[in-house]
Amino acid sequence: MTAFTDPLAFDGPVTLALVEQADHADPLALLRERFSLPADVIYLDGNSLGALPRGVAEQVQRAVVQQWGEGLIRSWNDAGWYPAPGRVGARIAPLIGAQPDEVIVTDSTSLNLYKLVCAALALRPQRHRVLCEQGDFPTSLYMTRSAARQAQAEVMALNPEDVLDAIDEQVAVVVLTHVNYRTGRRHDLPVMTRRAHDMGALVLWDLCHSAGAMPCDLGAHGVDFAVGCGYKFLNGGPGAPAFAMVARRHQAGLSQPLTGWFSHAQPFAFEDEYQPAEGIARLLVGTPPVLSLLALESALQAFDEVDLQALRRKSLSLTGLFMRLIDQELGGLGFEMLTPRVADSRGSQVSIAHPLAYPIMQALIARGVIGDVREPNILRFGFAPMYIRHLDVWRAVAHLKSIVQSGVHHDPIYHQRKAVT
Ligand SMILES: *Cc1c(COP(=O)(O)O)cnc(C)c1O
């Protein structure tokens, strides 16, 4: 492993010179070249919609003109459209620590949650309880409740810190999101998974805010099921299909409720009787969105030869720098840190609360610093370690400071918004 001495690893004040040194010493600095980013934009929303990797536009163009335009229906076989969901899943597998035949790309995260909560409940027929957490991304709670209703199981939504102790022998499956979308808090995946297994329960992890930003080591920790987005840190583009992971040991007996023809053992036999496909293909439902799948496949090339441990180190360096600069530069200006300061307990985003969160973010965006706002008063900043630099962090905080110090009420953007609402 290359020795990486972090120029920011000391306690004194952070200066611009040190920030520049950190970028200079960054072993992943060149990955930024793999992305097409607009000049004059500091993009801190890659946790919501990842940036465009270079080469995707050309590959999608080729898929449209040659595969669709020339190949027409022959491309289902000749251009490999038909096996694309499994092929792209196999490409995601190493990014989450799974085996190639354990991952498939299909549908949305919401639908995959539904399928897998149902499947997990079917594997624990004697148990009738699902644990999940309050404040999780809403679709997780909505879909988990719907799936549980089908199986006549009860759902307990607990405070995140109470979930571990509530896992007992009544619980069929624990449904958790690795990194919380609102606070950036990261669960201890190994500990939670081990506890669930000790109690005979299954675990389903939502990796929407982890995949592509850090290693997840699903196989090493024996995770049963996982889902995640294609369009966040995996950069698959707007509406990119999601992934679903099922550990091999559960695949043969897996039963999922959305038995569309693409999940059939022989879709093109057009039989009246349903017979599920072998393996992970059973999670498919209908015809896949081929162009979006191919865009995601192309985008994943940005991860070629990327060391995920180094990616995590860089992510922590960026979020750590942001938190330090918030303390150093914005003390007394009404900000409250919501993201845990302990490195192991945070993902790749930092959330800060401020009573004027919305107008502050509008003013930031007007200056080319793009983050987002979550109700009621949260400013959210995602730090995609593939393409964000320490200098971007420094500049973002400088903008934040100048906006708040000069009074966001004096900002023309603020008045524009007032005028229309
Ligand atoms: C972004 C996100 C989703 C999105 O689900 P879709 O079905 O793609 O809309 C789901 N869960 C979590 C935790 C998310 O962060």
The ligand as an SDF file (V2000), in Angstrom:
LIG
                    3D

 15 15  0  0  0  0  0  0  0  0999 V2000
  -32.3820    7.6650   -3.0250 C   0  0  0  0  0  0  0  0  0  0  0  0
  -32.9290    6.6020   -2.1690 C   0  0  0  0  0  0  0  0  0  0  0  0
  -33.9420    5.7650   -2.6280 C   0  0  0  0  0  0  0  0  0  0  0  0
  -34.5440    6.0200   -3.9740 C   0  0  0  0  0  0  0  0  0  0  0  0
  -35.4160    5.0450   -4.3690 O   0  0  0  0  0  0  0  0  0  0  0  0
  -36.0070    5.0610   -5.8630 P   0  0  0  0  0  0  0  0  0  0  0  0
  -36.9010    3.9160   -5.8940 O   0  0  0  0  0  0  0  0  0  0  0  0
  -34.8380    5.0050   -6.7840 O   0  0  0  0  0  0  0  0  0  0  0  0
  -36.7100    6.3600   -6.0650 O   0  0  0  0  0  0  0  0  0  0  0  0
  -34.3410    4.7300   -1.8110 C   0  0  0  0  0  0  0  0  0  0  0  0
  -33.7960    4.5360   -0.5960 N   0  0  0  0  0  0  0  0  0  0  0  0
  -32.8340    5.3600   -0.1190 C   0  0  0  0  0  0  0  0  0  0  0  0
  -32.2500    5.1160    1.2270 C   0  0  0  0  0  0  0  0  0  0  0  0
  -32.3890    6.4090   -0.8860 C   0  0  0  0  0  0  0  0  0  0  0  0
  -31.4530    7.2230   -0.4230 O   0  0  0  0  0  0  0  0  0  0  0  0
  1  2  1  0
  2  3  1  0
  2 14  2  0
  3  4  1  0
  3 10  2  0
  4  5  1  0
  5  6  1  0
  6  7  2  0
  6  8  1  0
  6  9  1  0
 10 11  1  0
 11 12  2  0
 12 13  1  0
 12 14  1  0
 14 15  1  0
M  END
$$$$
